[in-house]
Amino acid sequence: MCGIIGYVGGRPCKDLLLTGLERLEYRGYDSAGIALLSDGQLEHTRAVGPLGKLKELAGRGGSESTTGLGHTRWATHGAVTEANAHPLTGCDDRLSIVLNGIVENYRELKEGLQAEGHVFTSETDAETVSHLIERHYQGDLVEAVSKAYEEMEGHFTFVAIHADHPNLLVGVRYETPLVVGVGKGESFLASNAAAFLAETRRVYFPDDGDVVTITPAGVAFRRTDGTPVEHELIELDWDIEGAEKGGFETFMLKEIYEQPEAVAETIGDRLRHGRLCLEGLGMPDEELRDIQRIVILATGTAYHAGVAARYAIEEWARIPVEHDIASEWIYRNPVLDEKTLVLGISQSGETRDTIGAMQLARQMGAHTVAITNMMGAQITREVDSVLYTRAGLEISVCATKTFTAQVSLLLLVALKLAQVRETLPPAELEFIVNAVYQLPAQMKQFLDGNPPIDDIARRFYDRPFFLYLGRNIGLPVALEGALKLKEISYIPTEAYSAGEMKHGPIALLDESTPVVVVATRMERTYDKLVSNIQEVRARGAHVIAIASDDNEDIQHHADDVIYVPNAPAFLSAVLAVIPLQLLAYRIARLRGLPVDQPRNLAKTVTVE
């Protein structure tokens, strides 16, 4: 989830690009760069670290270039280095590109290009695009971009600049954002209108597969086969802050709706055509087969992702799994050996408790793997290997898209272990792999629908207590849903295994109590869960069920039902948590609370 800004027009553009990048810095900030077209040559400035580093190197003013590209990078492929920063060239330094997203088939493309003599200088998937355009370039940049796009798989936006075309930028998108801004004698391309909103509010929103050309004279759209396309010019009424939020009222809501993209990027090239590629595990197949035990360590939301992973790993890979809160585990005098795989999950990679636990696990001889969203974070230096989620920057204190990205990545780990250990029949493995690949589309389907969440929130936002229940994979979803409600609405909330309800929590129930039950299909426990629901209703409590959309039976047992798309049992955790995020959000807004910055909470806990 990188930031892109491009400009063609009559004004010197370096300061416009740098200002645009400042507006996009919330999308990622591990490196940044600009490419300016001046006197028939491209001039690049790239820097690692916050945008201030780039501004310091590039300076203000001093260039008469009127065509240029800028980029803020959120690393997904390759380390955080200047060589991996965008804009990226290929073999021909007259051409440069910036990219947001994932090129899923970059390995195959790269091998073919290298066989043709192309030399790669970065570790990124994005550099492949530069070489692809070079392969097809014969004087027509629009045609070369079109042909390159046709060879690519994934979800991405890229924009190209070429020294032979001093007043032209060419961009294309597929399932990631691209917006076109039109001014007087100038045009912009960006991943978000915030980048240029101070200059113009007149915009186009191209469709997937539209090849966009911008010049000082205007904008043109075509399909890759050359067919012209028309789009409506829209006048935005957003302010700058609203533009940064993509028109959403808060960053939390925006990030909830970014979850399909975050999961798609996290899956990305790791899962293609039934093939699993998890190089970040840092273990050959023979070592994975020898694992006798897995320990998952985390805190908060990441811990709930770890609980979900336990169910999937034990079921699919048949390896015993222990999950624990890092701050407790580290003081337990734990038992580990070289046959133990320890997974440490931390959104920021700076969580003090989890870092300390992973340091101890490594000292004790276990193979340690960090799962984090931040390339280069401290935890990555304390472990044997790293698997990165690719959720992009999460600004709201309340974690949403990082949770679903973590669970999705852990599902891939579980499937990889099952594959190498041959603990799932090939047909079943293929079915589940294909179902994981469909998760982003199913998430989007739910978010684009009209579930009755607002109505439920209005009826219960003022209640003094909520109870959340789940069994099996529904338990970590209930834990996470309850945490969201506590974090941003300040309503006391308990989350329990439904089977434990009779061992205490049932005493809290009366006719004023909303009970949220995660009731997605799990064959071994569904009937038991229905019995638990009946016990709840017998005490007069109101049952709100989260259920798979093929489950009509649940309507006979719950007072309200929120349906999510049907998916294999363990995958349902990624889908079932979304309505709980939205329910917590709507309740908090109805209570007039600051959801992006709830009281007493910090995004990253760096002290014990």
C-alpha positions in Angstrom: 0.0 0.0 0.0 2.4 2.6 -1.3 1.7 6.2 -2.3 1.9 7.5 -5.9 1.9 11.0 -7.3 2.6 12.1 -10.9 2.4 15.5 -12.6 2.6 16.9 -16.1 1.9 20.6 -16.8 3.5 24.0 -17.1 4.8 24.4 -13.5 8.1 23.2 -12.1 6.9 20.0 -10.4 9.5 19.0 -7.8 7.8 20.9 -4.9 4.4 19.7 -6.1 5.6 16.1 -5.9 7.2 16.5 -2.5 4.1 18.2 -1.1 1.9 15.4 -2.6 4.1 12.8 -1.0 3.6 14.6 2.4 -0.1 14.1 1.9 0.4 10.4 1.1 2.9 9.7 3.9 0.2 8.0 5.9 0.2 5.2 3.3 3.8 4.1 4.0 7.1 5.7 4.8 10.0 3.3 4.9 11.5 4.9 1.8 10.5 7.5 -0.8 11.7 8.9 -4.1 11.1 11.1 -7.1 12.0 11.1 -10.8 12.1 14.3 -12.7 12.2 14.6 -16.5 14.6 17.4 -17.5 16.5 18.1 -20.7 15.7 14.7 -22.1 17.0 12.8 -19.0 15.5 11.3 -15.9 16.9 12.5 -12.6 16.2 10.3 -9.6 16.4 11.1 -5.9 15.6 8.3 -3.5 16.0 8.0 0.3 15.4 5.4 3.1 13.4 6.5 6.1 10.9 9.2 6.7 10.0 11.6 4.0 12.1 14.3 5.5 15.2 12.4 4.3 14.1 12.6 0.7 13.2 16.3 1.2 16.6 17.0 2.6 18.3 15.3 -0.3 16.1 16.7 -3.0 15.9 20.2 -1.6 13.2 22.7 -2.5 13.1 24.3 -5.9 16.1 24.3 -8.1 14.6 22.3 -11.0 12.6 23.5 -13.9 11.2 20.0 -14.7 7.5 20.0 -15.5 7.0 16.2 -15.6 7.7 13.9 -12.8 6.8 11.0 -10.5 6.9 10.5 -6.8 6.5 7.5 -4.5 6.4 6.6 -0.8 7.1 2.9 -0.3 5.6 0.4 2.1 8.0 -2.5 1.6 6.6 -5.9 0.6 9.3 -7.4 -1.5 12.9 -6.7 -0.7 14.6 -5.0 2.2 14.2 -1.3 3.1 17.2 0.0 1.0 17.8 2.8 -1.5 18.1 0.2 -4.2 14.6 -1.0 -3.6 13.1 2.5 -3.3 10.9 3.7 -6.2 10.9 5.1 -8.8 12.6 2.1 -10.4 14.4 1.8 -13.7 15.2 -1.3 -15.8 18.2 -1.7 -18.1 17.3 1.6 -19.8 17.6 4.6 -17.5 15.4 6.6 -19.8 12.4 4.7 -18.4 11.1 4.6 -14.8 8.0 3.3 -13.0 6.3 3.5 -9.6 4.1 0.8 -8.4 1.5 0.2 -5.6 0.5 -3.4 -5.0 1.8 -6.9 -5.7 2.9 -8.5 -9.0 2.0 -12.1 -8.2 3.8 -13.7 -11.1 6.9 -11.7 -10.9 9.1 -14.7 -10.4 8.1 -16.3 -13.7 8.3 -12.9 -15.5 11.7 -12.2 -14.0 13.2 -15.6 -15.0 12.0 -15.0 -18.6 13.4 -11.5 -18.7 16.7 -12.6 -17.3 16.9 -15.3 -19.9 16.6 -12.5 -22.5 19.5 -10.6 -20.9 17.8 -8.2 -18.6 19.8 -7.3 -15.5 17.9 -6.7 -12.2 19.4 -4.3 -9.6 16.7 -4.5 -6.9 14.9 -7.2 -4.9 11.5 -5.9 -5.7 8.6 -7.4 -7.7 8.0 -3.9 -9.1 11.3 -3.7 -11.1 9.9 -6.5 -13.2 7.4 -4.0 -14.7 10.2 -1.7 -15.8 11.8 -4.5 -17.7 8.5 -5.7 -19.2 7.8 -2.2 -20.6 11.3 -2.2 -22.0 10.6 -5.5 -23.7 7.6 -4.0 -25.5 8.8 -0.4 -26.0 9.2 0.6 -29.7 8.6 4.3 -29.4 5.0 4.1 -28.1 4.9 4.2 -24.3 1.1 3.7 -24.1 1.3 0.5 -26.2 4.3 -0.8 -24.2 2.4 -0.2 -20.9 -0.7 -2.0 -22.3 1.3 -5.0 -23.3 3.2 -5.2 -20.0 -0.1 -5.0 -18.2 -1.5 -8.0 -20.2 1.4 -10.2 -18.9 1.0 -9.3 -15.2 -1.0 -11.1 -12.6 -1.9 -9.7 -9.1 -3.4 -6.4 -7.9 -1.5 -3.3 -8.6 -1.3 0.3 -10.0 1.7 1.5 -11.8 2.7 4.7 -13.6 5.5 5.0 -16.2 7.6 7.9 -17.3 10.0 8.0 -20.3 12.6 10.4 -21.4 11.4 10.2 -25.0 8.0 11.6 -23.9 8.6 14.9 -22.0 4.9 15.7 -21.4 3.4 12.3 -20.8 2.7 9.9 -18.0 1.0 6.6 -18.5 -0.7 4.6 -15.7 -2.9 1.6 -15.3 -4.7 0.0 -12.3 -6.0 -3.4 -11.3 -7.8 -3.8 -8.0 -5.8 -1.0 -6.3 -6.5 2.8 -6.3 -5.7 5.2 -9.0 -7.3 8.7 -9.4 -6.7 11.3 -12.1 -6.7 15.1 -11.3 -7.3 17.7 -14.0 -6.2 21.3 -13.6 -5.8 24.2 -16.0 -3.0 23.1 -18.4 -1.9 20.4 -16.0 -2.8 16.9 -14.9 -2.1 14.5 -12.0 -2.1 10.8 -11.3 -2.1 9.5 -7.7 -3.1 6.7 -5.5 -5.3 9.1 -3.5 -6.8 12.5 -4.3 -5.2 13.9 -1.1 -1.9 14.1 -3.1 -3.2 16.9 -5.3 -6.4 18.2 -3.7 -4.8 21.5 -2.9 -4.3 22.0 -6.7 -7.6 20.6 -8.1 -10.8 18.9 -7.0 -11.7 17.8 -10.6 -11.1 14.1 -10.8 -11.6 10.9 -12.8 -11.7 7.4 -11.3 -10.5 4.9 -13.9 -11.7 1.3 -13.9 -9.5 -1.8 -13.7 -7.6 -2.3 -16.9 -8.0 1.3 -18.1 -4.7 2.7 -19.5 -4.6 6.3 -18.6 -2.5 8.9 -20.3 -2.1 12.4 -18.9 -0.5 15.4 -20.7 -0.8 19.2 -20.0 -3.6 19.3 -22.5 -5.8 16.7 -20.7 -6.5 13.0 -20.1 -7.3 10.0 -22.2 -8.5 6.5 -21.3 -8.3 3.3 -23.4 -8.4 -0.4 -22.9 -5.3 -2.4 -23.6 -6.6 -3.3 -27.0 -6.8 0.4 -27.9 -10.5 0.8 -27.5 -11.3 4.4 -26.2 -13.1 4.7 -22.8 -15.0 7.6 -21.4 -15.3 8.5 -17.7 -17.3 11.2 -15.9 -15.4 14.1 -14.5 -16.3 14.5 -10.8 -16.0 17.6 -8.6 -14.9 16.4 -5.1 -16.2 18.2 -2.0 -13.6 16.6 0.4 -11.2 18.6 2.5 -7.6 17.4 2.8 -8.3 15.3 5.9 -11.3 13.7 4.3 -9.2 12.9 1.2 -6.5 11.2 3.3 -9.3 9.1 4.8 -10.6 8.3 1.3 -13.9 10.0 2.0 -14.5 7.8 5.1 -15.4 9.6 8.4 -12.5 8.0 10.3 -9.3 6.1 9.7 -10.7 3.0 11.5 -13.7 2.8 9.1 -11.4 3.3 6.1 -9.1 0.5 7.4 -12.0 -1.8 7.8 -12.9 -1.3 4.2 -9.2 -1.7 3.2 -9.2 -5.3 4.5 -9.9 -7.1 1.1 -6.9 -5.3 -0.3 -4.7 -6.0 2.8 -5.5 -9.7 2.7 -5.1 -9.9 -1.1 -1.6 -8.3 -0.8 -0.7 -10.6 2.1 -1.7 -13.7 0.1 -0.2 -12.2 -3.0 2.4 -14.2 -4.8 2.6 -16.7 -1.9 -0.5 -18.5 -3.2 -0.8 -18.9 -6.9 -2.6 -21.6 -8.9 -2.6 -23.9 -6.0 1.1 -23.4 -5.2 2.3 -22.3 -1.7 5.5 -20.3 -1.4 6.5 -19.2 2.1 10.2 -18.4 1.8 10.0 -16.3 4.9 9.7 -19.3 7.1 13.4 -19.9 6.4 13.1 -23.7 6.8 13.5 -26.3 4.1 10.7 -28.9 3.7 12.6 -31.6 5.6 12.9 -29.3 8.7 9.2 -28.5 8.5 8.4 -32.2 8.5 10.5 -32.7 11.6 8.7 -30.0 13.7 7.2 -31.7 16.8 5.6 -28.6 18.5 4.7 -25.1 17.7 4.5 -22.2 20.2 2.7 -19.0 19.2 3.5 -15.9 21.2 1.7 -12.5 21.0 -0.3 -9.9 22.8 -3.7 -8.2 22.3 -5.2 -8.6 18.8 -2.2 -10.5 17.6 -2.8 -13.0 20.3 -6.3 -13.6 19.0 -4.8 -14.2 15.6 -2.6 -16.8 17.2 -5.5 -18.5 18.8 -7.2 -18.8 15.4 -4.0 -20.3 14.0 -3.8 -23.0 16.6 -7.1 -24.5 15.4 -6.0 -24.5 11.8 -2.5 -25.8 12.3 -3.6 -28.7 14.6 -6.4 -29.7 12.3 -4.6 -29.5 9.0 -0.9 -30.2 9.9 -1.5 -32.4 13.0 1.2 -30.6 15.1 0.5 -29.7 18.7 0.3 -26.0 19.2 0.5 -23.9 22.3 -0.5 -20.2 22.2 0.4 -17.9 25.0 0.4 -14.2 26.0 4.1 -13.2 25.5 4.3 -11.3 28.8 3.2 -14.4 30.8 5.2 -17.0 28.8 8.5 -15.3 29.2 8.3 -15.6 33.0 7.2 -19.2 33.1 10.6 -20.9 32.7 9.3 -22.4 29.4 10.4 -25.7 27.9 11.7 -25.5 24.3 14.1 -27.4 22.0 15.3 -27.4 18.4 12.2 -29.4 17.3 10.0 -26.5 18.3 8.9 -23.7 16.0 8.1 -20.4 17.7 5.9 -17.9 16.0 5.9 -14.3 17.4 3.2 -12.1 16.1 3.4 -8.3 16.4 1.7 -5.7 14.1 4.4 -3.1 14.8 7.3 -5.4 15.3 8.2 -3.3 18.4 6.0 -4.9 21.0 8.3 -5.1 24.0 6.8 -8.3 25.5 6.8 -10.2 22.2 10.3 -9.2 21.4 11.6 -10.4 24.8 9.8 -13.7 24.4 11.3 -14.3 20.9 14.8 -13.4 22.2 14.4 -16.0 24.9 13.0 -18.6 22.5 15.9 -18.2 20.1 18.4 -18.5 23.0 16.8 -21.8 23.9 17.5 -23.2 20.5 14.0 -23.1 18.9 13.6 -21.9 15.3 11.9 -18.5 15.6 9.8 -16.7 13.0 8.3 -13.2 13.4 5.0 -12.3 11.8 4.9 -8.5 11.5 3.6 -5.7 9.3 6.7 -3.5 9.6 9.8 -4.3 7.5 13.0 -3.6 9.5 11.2 -3.5 12.9 13.2 -4.6 16.0 11.5 -8.0 16.1 12.9 -8.9 12.7 16.4 -8.6 14.1 15.7 -10.9 17.0 14.5 -14.0 15.1 15.7 -16.5 12.6 13.3 -15.6 9.8 10.4 -13.2 9.1 7.0 -13.5 7.4 5.5 -10.1 6.6 1.8 -9.2 6.4 1.2 -6.6 3.8 -1.6 -4.6 5.3 -0.1 -1.1 4.8 0.1 1.5 7.5 -2.7 1.2 10.1 -3.3 4.6 11.7 -6.3 3.9 13.9 -5.2 2.6 17.3 -7.8 -0.1 17.1 -6.4 -2.9 14.9 -8.6 -4.2 12.1 -6.9 -4.9 8.8 -3.7 -6.1 10.5 -5.8 -8.8 12.3 -7.3 -10.2 9.2 -3.9 -10.1 7.4 -2.3 -11.9 10.3 -5.0 -14.7 10.3 -4.7 -15.0 6.5 -0.9 -15.4 6.7 -1.2 -17.9 9.5 -3.7 -19.9 7.4 -1.0 -20.1 4.7 1.5 -21.3 7.3 -0.9 -24.0 8.4 -1.5 -25.1 4.8 2.2 -25.1 4.0 2.9 -27.4 7.0 0.0 -29.7 5.9 1.4 -29.8 2.4 5.0 -30.8 3.3 3.8 -33.2 6.1 1.1 -34.7 3.8 -1.5 -34.5 6.5 -4.3 -33.4 4.1 -5.5 -35.3 1.1 -4.4 -33.5 -2.1 -7.9 -32.7 -3.2 -8.9 -31.2 0.2 -5.7 -29.2 0.3 -6.4 -27.8 -3.2 -9.9 -27.0 -2.2 -8.8 -25.0 0.9 -6.0 -23.2 -1.0 -8.5 -22.1 -3.6 -10.9 -21.0 -0.9 -8.2 -18.9 0.8 -7.6 -17.2 -2.6 -11.2 -16.2 -2.7 -11.3 -14.6 0.7 -10.6 -11.0 -0.5 -13.5 -11.2 -2.9 -15.8 -12.6 -0.2 -14.7 -9.8 2.2 -15.5 -7.2 -0.4 -18.8 -8.9 -1.1 -19.8 -8.5 2.6 -18.6 -4.9 2.9 -20.5 -4.0 -0.3 -23.7 -5.5 1.1 -26.2 -4.2 3.4 -26.1 -6.1 6.7 -28.3 -5.0 9.6 -25.5 -3.7 11.7 -26.6 -0.1 12.0 -30.1 -1.1 13.1 -28.6 -3.5 15.8 -26.2 -0.8 17.0 -29.0 1.7 17.4 -31.0 -0.7 19.6 -28.1 -1.7 21.9 -25.5 1.1 22.0 -26.6 2.2 25.4 -26.5 -1.2 27.1 -24.2 -1.5 30.1 -22.8 -4.9 29.3 -22.2 -7.3 26.3 -21.3 -11.0 26.3 -19.5 -12.6 23.3 -19.5 -16.3 22.8 -17.9 -18.7 20.4 -16.7 -22.3 20.1 -13.7 -23.7 18.2 -12.6 -21.2 15.5 -15.5 -18.9 16.7 -13.8 -18.4 20.0 -10.9 -16.2 18.8 -13.3 -14.2 16.7 -15.5 -13.6 19.8 -12.4 -12.6 21.7 -11.4 -10.1 19.0 -14.9 -8.8 18.6 -15.2 -8.2 22.3 -11.9 -6.4 22.4 -13.0 -4.0 19.7 -16.1 -3.1 21.6 -14.2 -2.5 24.8 -11.4 -0.5 23.1 -13.6 2.1 21.4 -17.0 2.1 23.1 -15.8 1.7 26.7 -18.6 -0.8 27.4 -17.7 -3.6 29.8 -17.6 -6.8 27.7 -16.8 -10.4 28.4 -15.8 -13.0 25.8 -16.0 -16.7 26.6 -16.0 -20.1 25.1 -19.7 -20.9 24.8 -19.1 -24.2 26.6 -17.8 -22.3 29.6 -20.8 -20.0 29.9 -22.5 -22.1 32.5 -19.4 -22.0 34.7 -20.0 -18.4 35.7 -20.9 -15.8 32.9 -24.5 -17.0 32.7 -25.0 -15.3 36.1 -24.6 -11.9 34.3 -27.4 -12.5 31.9 -30.8 -10.8 32.0 -33.3 -9.3 29.6 -31.1 -6.2 29.1 -28.0 -8.2 27.9 -27.0 -8.4 24.2 -25.1 -11.7 23.6 -23.1 -11.8 20.4 -22.6 -15.4 19.2 -20.1 -16.4 16.5 -22.1 -19.2 14.8 -20.3 -19.8 11.5 -20.5 -23.5 10.6 -18.2 -25.9 12.5 -19.7 -29.3 12.2 -18.3 -30.7 15.5 -19.6 -27.9 17.7 -22.5 -26.3 15.9 -25.2 -28.4 17.7 -23.6 -27.7 21.0 -23.5 -23.9 20.2 -27.2 -24.0 19.4 -27.8 -25.5 22.8 -25.8 -22.7 24.4 -27.9 -20.1 22.5 -31.1 -21.7 23.8 -29.7 -21.4 27.3 -29.0 -17.7 26.8 -32.5 -17.0 25.5 -34.0 -18.9 28.4 -32.5 -16.2 30.6 -34.2 -13.4 28.6 -31.0 -12.2 26.9 -31.0 -11.0 23.3 -28.9 -13.1 20.8 -27.1 -11.5 17.9 -25.6 -14.3 15.7 -22.9 -14.1 13.1 -23.6 -16.9 10.7 -22.6 -18.3 7.3 -25.0 -17.3 4.6 -26.1 -20.9 3.9 -27.3 -21.4 7.5 -31.1 -20.8 7.6 -31.4 -22.9 10.8 -29.8 -20.1 12.9 -32.8 -17.9 12.4 -34.9 -20.2 14.6 -32.5 -19.7 17.5 -31.2 -16.1 17.3 -33.0 -12.8 17.6 -30.8 -11.1 15.0 -28.6 -12.6 12.4 -25.7 -11.0 10.5 -24.7 -13.3 7.6 -21.2 -13.5 6.1 -20.2 -15.4 3.0 -19.8 -19.2 3.4 -16.2 -20.5 3.6 -14.4 -23.5 5.0 -14.6 -23.5 8.8 -11.2 -22.0 9.7 -11.3 -19.5 7.0 -14.5 -18.1 8.4 -12.5 -16.3 11.1 -11.4 -13.8 8.5 -15.0 -13.1 7.4 -16.8 -13.3 10.7 -14.7 -10.7 12.5 -15.7 -7.9 10.0 -19.3 -7.5 11.2 -18.0 -7.4 14.8 -15.5 -4.6 13.9 -18.4 -2.7 12.3 -20.7 -3.3 15.2 -18.2 -2.0 17.6 -17.5 1.0 15.3 -21.2 2.0 15.0 -21.8 1.6 18.7 -18.8 3.8 19.5 -19.9 6.5 17.0 -23.4 6.5 18.4 -21.9 7.1 21.9 -19.9 10.0 20.4 -16.5 8.6 21.1 -13.1 9.1 19.3 -12.7 5.8 17.6 -9.3 6.5 16.0 -7.7 7.4 19.4 -9.5 5.8 22.3 -8.6 6.9 25.7 -5.6 5.3 27.5 -4.5 3.3 24.5 -1.4 3.5 22.3 -0.9 1.9 18.9 2.3 0.1 20.0 3.2 -1.0 23.5 6.9 -0.6 23.8 7.3 -1.1 27.6 6.3 -3.9 29.9 
